[in-house]
Amino acid sequence: MAPAREEKNMEKDLVEKRCLSDNRRYADLINGFVFRGRQILHEKDLKEMDTQTGIWERRRYWKKRKARPKYRDLLRKAALGVNFAVIGVENQEEVNYLMPLRSMGYDVGEYERQAAWAKKKVKKEKGISKAEFLSGFKKSDRLCPCITLVLFFGKEWDGGRDLHGILDFTDIPPELKEMVSNYPLHLLEVRKLERTDIFRTDLRQIFDIIRYSENKEMLRKTIESDSAYREMDEDAYDMAVEYVKAEELTAVKKFYQKEGKVDMCKALKELIEDGRKEGQEKGREEGEAKILVKSVESVMEKFHVDFETACDGVGITASEYYKAKSISKLFQKIG
């Protein structure tokens, strides 16, 4: 990957993490994605966790095995009644064809982390059985459930949606296949969301912008009809404009910003108006170029004169003709 593109992707990744790390949005994402809009989790129910996963042994083990811990995008411990669940979020703009395995690895890594902490406690306890001591886990111990949610911002997920989707079962007897454990991928394709009203925070506005990022007319109507776009949090605005493919929205943000809020409605209107004016100017330029070219060629055809005489009759130089011809061809290619 080119350094400039890699830097741009890292910047986008940081913008996404900064926006989604807000516990209001995190809880809203889970309520919308997992609970279909039911308000089960709240901001106060979430606790930030270390995103390291995978290896929880001593560093000398790492050096010996040439291994390093992995880091996931976002991770929270969610209080649910008297219990807890660990819920991770991974952001994907490109399809990762090993995502079912990667997702499973993240969850296994989290269980390993919990097991490592349980083992430390068990080793210090007295009166435990031999099996519990050797296991490093008491019979009554339990791990917190863990899931990984994958947010996909690309156009089409054409990869596997579970572990079986990336396994080759050719000539594998069905009896054996049935014994191969599967692992589902919890995938949310943002651009294919049918409903965004299941989200209560500005995630709804962010996801709508991403859904309509390539349909400027629908995007304009959506933004103009929803007053929430007139006071968007800066983090939400920054994440949204990453997918509109309009760097101008970032450039004009400071002109529509007040006390941490940004008026996207006005910013987008200015962008559209500037685009309209630019289009009109290009249209005039294209029209004038076509007229000049056609005039010279018509004079040559009707009066059977050479090129220089035709240009002189129209009142332009040969270089002006060739410039007009180039402009006409250019607009024909991009039109």
Buried (B, 14 or more C-beta within 10 A) or exposed (E): EEEEEEEEEEEBBEBBBEBBBBBBBBBBBBBBBBEEBEEEBBEEBBEEBEBBBBBBEEEEEEEEEEEEBBEBBBBBBBBEEEEBBBBBBBBBBEBBEEBBBBBBBBBBBBBBBBBEEBBEEBEEEEEBEEEBBEBBBBEEBEBBBBBBBBBBBEEEBEBBBBBBBBBEEEEEEEEEEEEEEEBBBBBBBBBEBEEBEBBBBBBBBBBBBBBBBEEBEEBBEBBEEBEBBBBBBBBBBBBBBBBBEBEBBBEBBEEBBEEEBBBBBBBBBBBBEEEEEEEEEBEEBBEEBBEBBEBBBEBBEEEEBEEEBBBBBBEBEEEBBEBBBEBBEBBEEEE
